[in-house]
Amino acid sequence: MEKYMLPCLHKKLFGFDCPGCGGQRALVMILHGDFTEAFFMYPAIYPLVLLGLSILVNLISPFKYYGKTVSTLTIISIATIVISYIFKQFIL
């Protein structure tokens, strides 16, 4: 699976990471059971996985608070992406 990962076009063109860099590798780490390493690779992976799972669950069996759940998880995901990107670029 690792040999089929997409390269980051932003990083190739501009020479620095984009806000999504590390997401594919973090997902592969989760699939391999490396949960801590996945978090350090891309902290937003867990809210994004929860968001994806809630969307899938709603497709199978709609639930009452779907709108609030998706909105909350989307805000948490975006905030985590932005904060970790700023931290990675300017603090580390």
DRENBA-179391 format. One record per residue: residue number from 1; residue in one letter; x, y, z of N, C-alpha, C, CB in turn. Coordinates in steps of 0.2 Angstrom, whole numbers. Glycine has a CB too. Layout:
BEGIN
(NUM; 'A'; (X; Y; Z); (X; Y; Z); (X; Y; Z); (X; Y; Z))
...
This chain:
BEGIN
(1; 'M'; (4; -6; 0); (0; 0; 0); (4; 6; 0); (-5; 0; 6))
(2; 'E'; (10; 6; 3); (14; 12; 4); (17; 14; -3); (20; 11; 9))
(3; 'K'; (18; 9; -7); (21; 11; -14); (16; 14; -18); (24; 5; -17))
(4; 'Y'; (10; 14; -17); (4; 17; -21); (2; 24; -18); (-1; 13; -21))
(5; 'M'; (6; 27; -13); (4; 33; -11); (5; 39; -16); (7; 35; -4))
(6; 'L'; (1; 44; -15); (1; 50; -20); (6; 55; -17); (-6; 53; -21))
(7; 'P'; (11; 57; -21); (15; 62; -19); (12; 69; -18); (21; 63; -24))
(8; 'C'; (15; 73; -14); (12; 80; -12); (14; 85; -18); (14; 82; -5))
(9; 'L'; (10; 87; -22); (11; 91; -27); (13; 98; -24); (5; 92; -32))
(10; 'H'; (10; 100; -19); (12; 107; -16); (19; 107; -13); (7; 108; -10))
(11; 'K'; (21; 101; -10); (28; 100; -8); (33; 100; -14); (29; 94; -4))
(12; 'K'; (31; 97; -19); (36; 97; -25); (37; 103; -28); (33; 92; -30))
(13; 'L'; (31; 107; -29); (32; 114; -32); (35; 119; -27); (25; 116; -34))
(14; 'F'; (33; 119; -21); (35; 125; -17); (40; 123; -12); (29; 127; -13))
(15; 'G'; (42; 117; -11); (47; 114; -6); (45; 114; 1); (53; 119; -7))
(16; 'F'; (39; 115; 3); (37; 114; 10); (31; 111; 11); (37; 121; 14))
(17; 'D'; (29; 108; 16); (23; 104; 18); (17; 108; 17); (23; 101; 24))
(18; 'C'; (12; 105; 15); (5; 108; 14); (1; 106; 21); (1; 105; 8))
(19; 'P'; (-5; 108; 22); (-8; 106; 28); (-10; 99; 28); (-14; 111; 29))
(20; 'G'; (-10; 96; 22); (-12; 89; 22); (-7; 84; 22); (-17; 88; 16))
(21; 'C'; (-1; 86; 22); (5; 82; 22); (5; 77; 28); (12; 86; 21))
(22; 'G'; (6; 71; 27); (6; 66; 32); (0; 62; 33); (8; 69; 38))
(23; 'G'; (-5; 64; 30); (-12; 61; 31); (-12; 54; 28); (-17; 65; 28))
(24; 'Q'; (-9; 53; 22); (-9; 46; 20); (-5; 42; 24); (-7; 46; 12))
(25; 'R'; (1; 44; 26); (5; 40; 30); (2; 38; 37); (12; 43; 31))
(26; 'A'; (-1; 43; 40); (-5; 42; 46); (-10; 37; 45); (-8; 49; 49))
(27; 'L'; (-14; 37; 40); (-19; 32; 39); (-16; 25; 38); (-23; 34; 33))
(28; 'V'; (-11; 25; 35); (-8; 18; 34); (-5; 16; 41); (-2; 18; 29))
(29; 'M'; (-3; 20; 45); (0; 19; 52); (-6; 16; 56); (3; 25; 55))
(30; 'I'; (-12; 19; 55); (-18; 17; 59); (-20; 10; 57); (-24; 22; 58))
(31; 'L'; (-20; 9; 51); (-21; 2; 48); (-16; -3; 50); (-21; 2; 40))
(32; 'H'; (-10; -1; 52); (-5; -6; 54); (-5; -6; 62); (2; -4; 52))
(33; 'G'; (-9; -2; 65); (-10; -2; 72); (-5; 2; 76); (-8; -9; 75))
(34; 'D'; (-1; 7; 72); (3; 11; 76); (0; 18; 77); (9; 13; 71))
(35; 'F'; (-5; 18; 82); (-9; 23; 84); (-5; 30; 86); (-14; 21; 89))
(36; 'T'; (0; 29; 90); (3; 35; 93); (7; 38; 87); (8; 32; 99))
(37; 'E'; (11; 34; 83); (15; 36; 78); (10; 40; 73); (18; 31; 74))
(38; 'A'; (4; 38; 72); (-1; 41; 67); (-2; 48; 70); (-7; 36; 66))
(39; 'F'; (-3; 48; 76); (-5; 55; 79); (1; 60; 78); (-7; 54; 86))
(40; 'F'; (7; 58; 79); (12; 62; 79); (14; 64; 71); (19; 59; 82))
(41; 'M'; (12; 59; 67); (13; 61; 60); (8; 66; 57); (12; 54; 56))
(42; 'Y'; (2; 65; 59); (-4; 70; 57); (-9; 70; 62); (-7; 67; 50))
(43; 'P'; (-9; 74; 67); (-14; 75; 72); (-21; 75; 71); (-12; 80; 77))
(44; 'A'; (-23; 77; 65); (-30; 78; 63); (-33; 71; 60); (-31; 83; 57))
(45; 'I'; (-29; 66; 60); (-31; 60; 57); (-37; 57; 61); (-25; 54; 57))
(46; 'Y'; (-37; 58; 68); (-42; 55; 72); (-49; 58; 71); (-40; 55; 79))
(47; 'P'; (-49; 65; 71); (-56; 68; 70); (-58; 67; 63); (-55; 76; 71))
(48; 'L'; (-53; 66; 58); (-55; 65; 51); (-58; 58; 50); (-50; 66; 46))
(49; 'V'; (-55; 53; 54); (-58; 46; 54); (-65; 46; 57); (-53; 41; 57))
(50; 'L'; (-66; 49; 63); (-72; 50; 66); (-77; 53; 61); (-72; 53; 73))
(51; 'L'; (-75; 58; 58); (-80; 61; 53); (-82; 57; 48); (-77; 68; 50))
(52; 'G'; (-77; 53; 45); (-79; 48; 39); (-83; 43; 42); (-72; 45; 37))
(53; 'L'; (-82; 40; 48); (-86; 35; 51); (-93; 37; 52); (-83; 32; 57))
(54; 'S'; (-94; 43; 54); (-100; 46; 56); (-104; 46; 49); (-100; 52; 60))
(55; 'I'; (-101; 49; 44); (-104; 49; 37); (-107; 42; 35); (-100; 53; 32))
(56; 'L'; (-102; 37; 36); (-104; 31; 33); (-109; 28; 37); (-98; 26; 34))
(57; 'V'; (-109; 29; 44); (-115; 26; 48); (-121; 29; 46); (-113; 27; 56))
(58; 'N'; (-121; 35; 45); (-127; 39; 43); (-130; 36; 36); (-126; 46; 43))
(59; 'L'; (-126; 34; 32); (-128; 31; 26); (-131; 25; 27); (-122; 31; 21))
(60; 'I'; (-129; 21; 31); (-132; 14; 33); (-138; 15; 37); (-127; 10; 36))
(61; 'S'; (-137; 19; 42); (-143; 19; 47); (-143; 27; 49); (-142; 14; 53))
(62; 'P'; (-147; 31; 46); (-148; 38; 48); (-149; 39; 56); (-153; 42; 44))
(63; 'F'; (-146; 44; 59); (-147; 45; 66); (-149; 52; 67); (-140; 43; 70))
(64; 'K'; (-152; 53; 73); (-155; 60; 74); (-150; 66; 74); (-158; 59; 81))
(65; 'Y'; (-145; 65; 77); (-140; 71; 78); (-135; 71; 73); (-137; 71; 85))
(66; 'Y'; (-136; 69; 67); (-131; 69; 61); (-128; 75; 60); (-134; 65; 55))
(67; 'G'; (-132; 80; 59); (-130; 87; 57); (-126; 90; 62); (-136; 92; 56))
(68; 'K'; (-127; 90; 68); (-123; 92; 74); (-117; 89; 74); (-127; 92; 80))
(69; 'T'; (-117; 82; 73); (-111; 78; 74); (-106; 80; 68); (-113; 71; 74))
(70; 'V'; (-109; 80; 62); (-104; 81; 57); (-101; 89; 57); (-108; 81; 50))
(71; 'S'; (-106; 93; 59); (-103; 100; 60); (-98; 101; 65); (-109; 105; 62))
(72; 'T'; (-99; 98; 71); (-94; 98; 76); (-87; 94; 74); (-97; 94; 82))
(73; 'L'; (-88; 88; 71); (-82; 85; 69); (-78; 89; 63); (-84; 78; 67))
(74; 'T'; (-82; 92; 59); (-79; 96; 54); (-75; 102; 57); (-84; 99; 49))
(75; 'I'; (-78; 105; 62); (-74; 111; 65); (-68; 109; 69); (-79; 115; 70))
(76; 'I'; (-69; 103; 72); (-63; 100; 76); (-58; 98; 71); (-65; 94; 80))
(77; 'S'; (-59; 95; 65); (-54; 93; 60); (-51; 99; 58); (-58; 89; 55))
(78; 'I'; (-54; 104; 55); (-51; 110; 53); (-47; 114; 58); (-57; 115; 50))
(79; 'A'; (-49; 114; 64); (-45; 117; 69); (-39; 114; 70); (-49; 118; 75))
(80; 'T'; (-39; 107; 70); (-33; 103; 72); (-29; 103; 66); (-36; 95; 73))
(81; 'I'; (-31; 103; 60); (-27; 104; 54); (-23; 111; 54); (-31; 103; 47))
(82; 'V'; (-26; 116; 55); (-23; 123; 55); (-18; 123; 61); (-29; 128; 56))
(83; 'I'; (-20; 121; 67); (-16; 122; 73); (-9; 118; 72); (-19; 120; 79))
(84; 'S'; (-10; 111; 70); (-4; 107; 69); (0; 110; 63); (-7; 100; 67))
(85; 'Y'; (-3; 113; 58); (1; 115; 52); (5; 121; 55); (-4; 117; 46))
(86; 'I'; (2; 126; 58); (5; 132; 61); (11; 129; 66); (1; 136; 65))
(87; 'F'; (9; 125; 70); (14; 122; 75); (20; 119; 71); (11; 117; 79))
(88; 'K'; (19; 115; 66); (24; 112; 62); (28; 117; 58); (21; 106; 57))
(89; 'Q'; (25; 122; 55); (29; 126; 51); (33; 132; 55); (24; 130; 46))
(90; 'F'; (30; 134; 60); (33; 140; 64); (36; 138; 70); (28; 145; 64))
(91; 'I'; (34; 133; 74); (37; 132; 80); (42; 126; 80); (31; 130; 85))
(92; 'L'; (41; 121; 76); (46; 116; 76); (52; 118; 71); (43; 109; 73))
